[in-house]
Amino acid sequence: MKAIRTYYLGATNFKGSRVKATDEDGHSVTLSCAKSSHNNHQDAAVALARKMHWSGTLIGGELLKCMVWVWSLKSESVRV
């Protein structure tokens, strides 16, 4: 199974704030920010997992400038 990295893209003159989710193979999804910071990252990771037809339970952790999402069996994580 793949890991997903999510990171914040600041607003420009043409687009509002967004969060981008990517995997190591270059697949990606970009979503507009609409909620709290953590929820935006979570939504982007779930959107990429669904796009790639991956299923399971995701759990996220913060790094310096991004979040990383991996699959886990923990019940308190997000179900895809």
KEVO-981311 format. One record per residue (C-alpha): chain; y, z, x; residue in three letters. Coordinates in nm, 3 decimals, padded with zeros to 5 digits. Each point is the difference from the previous one (the first is absolute). Example, Ala and Ser with C-alpha at 12.3 -4.5 7.8 and 13.67 -1.06 7.14 Angstrom:
BEGIN
r unit = A	v = -00.450	w = 00.780	u = 01.230	code = ALA .
r unit = A	v = 00.344	w = -00.066	u = 00.137	code = SER .
This chain:
BEGIN
r unit = A	v = 00.000	w = 00.000	u = 00.000	code = MET .
r unit = A	v = 00.354	w = -00.069	u = 00.113	code = LYS .
r unit = A	v = 00.290	w = 00.236	u = 00.057	code = ALA .
r unit = A	v = 00.336	w = -00.074	u = -00.163	code = ILE .
r unit = A	v = 00.342	w = 00.062	u = 00.158	code = ARG .
r unit = A	v = 00.308	w = 00.036	u = -00.222	code = THR .
r unit = A	v = 00.359	w = 00.000	u = 00.118	code = TYR .
r unit = A	v = 00.351	w = 00.003	u = -00.145	code = TYR .
r unit = A	v = 00.225	w = -00.308	u = 00.001	code = LEU .
r unit = A	v = 00.366	w = 00.084	u = -00.052	code = GLY .
r unit = A	v = 00.226	w = -00.181	u = -00.243	code = ALA .
r unit = A	v = 00.172	w = -00.323	u = 00.106	code = THR .
r unit = A	v = 00.283	w = -00.201	u = -00.157	code = ASN .
r unit = A	v = -00.263	w = -00.188	u = -00.200	code = PHE .
r unit = A	v = -00.284	w = 00.245	u = -00.068	code = LYS .
r unit = A	v = -00.026	w = 00.367	u = -00.087	code = GLY .
r unit = A	v = -00.209	w = 00.260	u = 00.187	code = SER .
r unit = A	v = -00.370	w = -00.083	u = 00.022	code = ARG .
r unit = A	v = -00.328	w = 00.131	u = 00.139	code = VAL .
r unit = A	v = -00.243	w = -00.237	u = 00.171	code = LYS .
r unit = A	v = -00.376	w = 00.060	u = 00.030	code = ALA .
r unit = A	v = -00.200	w = -00.188	u = 00.265	code = THR .
r unit = A	v = -00.348	w = -00.005	u = 00.150	code = ASP .
r unit = A	v = -00.112	w = -00.110	u = 00.348	code = GLU .
r unit = A	v = -00.086	w = -00.351	u = -00.125	code = ASP .
r unit = A	v = 00.357	w = -00.071	u = -00.109	code = GLY .
r unit = A	v = -00.047	w = 00.042	u = -00.375	code = HIS .
r unit = A	v = 00.299	w = 00.163	u = -00.162	code = SER .
r unit = A	v = 00.174	w = 00.106	u = -00.320	code = VAL .
r unit = A	v = 00.369	w = 00.089	u = -00.034	code = THR .
r unit = A	v = 00.126	w = 00.211	u = -00.293	code = LEU .
r unit = A	v = 00.351	w = 00.101	u = -00.104	code = SER .
r unit = A	v = 00.076	w = 00.371	u = 00.028	code = CYS .
r unit = A	v = 00.020	w = 00.171	u = -00.336	code = ALA .
r unit = A	v = -00.127	w = 00.358	u = 00.050	code = LYS .
r unit = A	v = -00.009	w = 00.270	u = 00.266	code = SER .
r unit = A	v = -00.076	w = -00.114	u = 00.353	code = SER .
r unit = A	v = -00.365	w = 00.113	u = 00.005	code = HIS .
r unit = A	v = -00.076	w = -00.162	u = -00.337	code = ASN .
r unit = A	v = 00.144	w = -00.335	u = 00.116	code = ASN .
r unit = A	v = -00.232	w = 00.001	u = 00.302	code = HIS .
r unit = A	v = -00.296	w = 00.104	u = -00.215	code = GLN .
r unit = A	v = 00.070	w = -00.277	u = -00.254	code = ASP .
r unit = A	v = 00.023	w = -00.263	u = 00.276	code = ALA .
r unit = A	v = -00.330	w = 00.112	u = 00.158	code = ALA .
r unit = A	v = -00.176	w = -00.010	u = -00.338	code = VAL .
r unit = A	v = 00.148	w = -00.345	u = -00.075	code = ALA .
r unit = A	v = -00.133	w = -00.141	u = 00.328	code = LEU .
r unit = A	v = -00.343	w = 00.158	u = -00.055	code = ALA .
r unit = A	v = -00.017	w = -00.156	u = -00.346	code = ARG .
r unit = A	v = 00.119	w = -00.338	u = 00.129	code = LYS .
r unit = A	v = -00.281	w = 00.003	u = 00.257	code = MET .
r unit = A	v = -00.255	w = 00.126	u = -00.259	code = HIS .
r unit = A	v = -00.066	w = 00.317	u = 00.198	code = TRP .
r unit = A	v = -00.102	w = 00.308	u = -00.194	code = SER .
r unit = A	v = -00.045	w = 00.364	u = 00.075	code = GLY .
r unit = A	v = 00.221	w = 00.301	u = 00.052	code = THR .
r unit = A	v = 00.309	w = -00.025	u = 00.222	code = LEU .
r unit = A	v = 00.159	w = 00.286	u = 00.191	code = ILE .
r unit = A	v = 00.329	w = -00.043	u = 00.185	code = GLY .
r unit = A	v = 00.159	w = 00.161	u = 00.299	code = GLY .
r unit = A	v = 00.347	w = -00.030	u = 00.150	code = GLU .
r unit = A	v = 00.080	w = -00.130	u = 00.348	code = LEU .
r unit = A	v = 00.343	w = -00.026	u = 00.162	code = LEU .
r unit = A	v = 00.121	w = -00.313	u = -00.184	code = LYS .
r unit = A	v = -00.282	w = -00.083	u = -00.240	code = CYS .
r unit = A	v = -00.294	w = 00.131	u = -00.199	code = MET .
r unit = A	v = -00.365	w = -00.084	u = 00.057	code = VAL .
r unit = A	v = -00.256	w = -00.009	u = -00.281	code = TRP .
r unit = A	v = -00.376	w = 00.028	u = 00.047	code = VAL .
r unit = A	v = -00.297	w = 00.046	u = -00.230	code = TRP .
r unit = A	v = -00.128	w = 00.351	u = -00.059	code = SER .
r unit = A	v = -00.238	w = 00.194	u = -00.222	code = LEU .
r unit = A	v = 00.254	w = 00.278	u = -00.065	code = LYS .
r unit = A	v = 00.065	w = 00.060	u = -00.368	code = SER .
r unit = A	v = 00.373	w = 00.068	u = 00.045	code = GLU .
r unit = A	v = 00.073	w = -00.352	u = 00.129	code = SER .
r unit = A	v = 00.110	w = -00.304	u = -00.205	code = VAL .
r unit = A	v = -00.268	w = -00.193	u = -00.186	code = ARG .
r unit = A	v = 00.028	w = -00.382	u = 00.024	code = VAL .
